[in-house]
Amino acid sequence: MRAGAEEARPTVPVVVQRARVAAARAIDPRRPTRQRGSGEQQRQQQSFESYDSKTAPLPVGRTSVGLLISVVVMGAALGTAGFFGLKRFRKQRELLLAEYAEELVEALQFVERRSEDLPDEEKLEKEIAEVTRLYRAKAPLWGQKRRMYSSFLYTLIRNVKLTVGCIFAARIVQRALGVTEKVAAETMNALAEERLASAPTLLGKLLLLSDRLDVDKKSLRIRDKFTFSAEVVNNLQQNLRESCYRDILEERIQRMREARGEAPLTIADLAGPMQDEELERFRRRLARATLDTELAKSLLNSETIPRGYEILGFQEAEARSILEAFIADKERGIEDAGRDVEARERALMSRMREAARESDKGASSSATKPSGHRFECQRCGYALYPAAGREWKFYGDNFACPQCGAPKSEFRDTSENS
């Protein structure tokens, strides 16, 4: 019965068996199948049963190579994008550092223009704090306080004439950025070594700032960058500090002059025949030097002199000495301007005499008598022959004798037409 039943069992087609084997492999390639088949199928089944992923290496086919190439290409693309992204990020950071320094310098100049002698420190601190807050919020400048401080110092000493306001601004920026004394000294040392070693003028301005700021003086190495002796460097620093205080004096005198409302000389204020643009310029300079000397002496005689000397490290007695030297320079300017005025007047007189002699020669050599008038000075005998109908130009109301300076009332018309 059993043999007959087995013979009556229907046979499964080979195609169906292969499909079942493929489905079993899809579930687990190591799972053996129970379908009967040919000897080749039995060998594949045994190989699946004996497969061990820990001992047998996976076969490397086309799919694995493609995956490796994809990973390499993607890594290269990410590296290239990261390189150019970092380069762009750094460039943006440098631009922001330069903009930050320029904004601070403009804030300093804005406050200085609206202050009398010294810049208003409170207003300056508000302006600097606002600019610093805005730029520190930008991502490229996060944690870059040392770079920001260095950029500001370099822009300040390179683009601005050193003043007491610069010292104020440097102090406020140092506080606003939270730069310690040690970090400030390290920043100045790096700036002197990397960017200012070949510029002694800028190096001197940085040295003066470091001397007046709260920095670690023991770690400063700015003086080592000078090629001069220590005595020469000290003299240069003294001259630079005096120049800063002289600027304060000039500013005060200019404001006093504007308050007086002194009107400058014009060419219309000069004598008729002596009207000359160069002479006007010399006389204007003489008048300005005279007024400045008078105002400077009033400052010296007052109880208090302009402030700012204490910021530069001077005592009041030293500041008064600088003011006295300032007055002496103004007096020398008066002497120089006076000599220029006299020399120009002599040149104009000589030119007018030469023109008069040429006029006399032309009148004496002419066969006919001049048809115009002949005006003769009763003091020196100088004769003037203005062209007929042109007396108003050459013989006006402000006319004076070019030889002796006699007014027009001393001239007589000696022509026959009179």
PyMOL commands that set and color helices and strands:
alter all, ss='L'
color gray80, all
select helices_A, chain A and resi 2-8+14-27+39-49+62-113+121-136+139-141+145-159+164-177+181-194+200-212+217-219+223-225+230-260+267-269+277-301+316-365+391-394+408-410
alter helices_A, ss='H'
color red, helices_A
select strands_A, chain A and resi 375-377+383-384+411-413
alter strands_A, ss='S'
color yellow, strands_A
deselect
rebuild
show_as cartoon
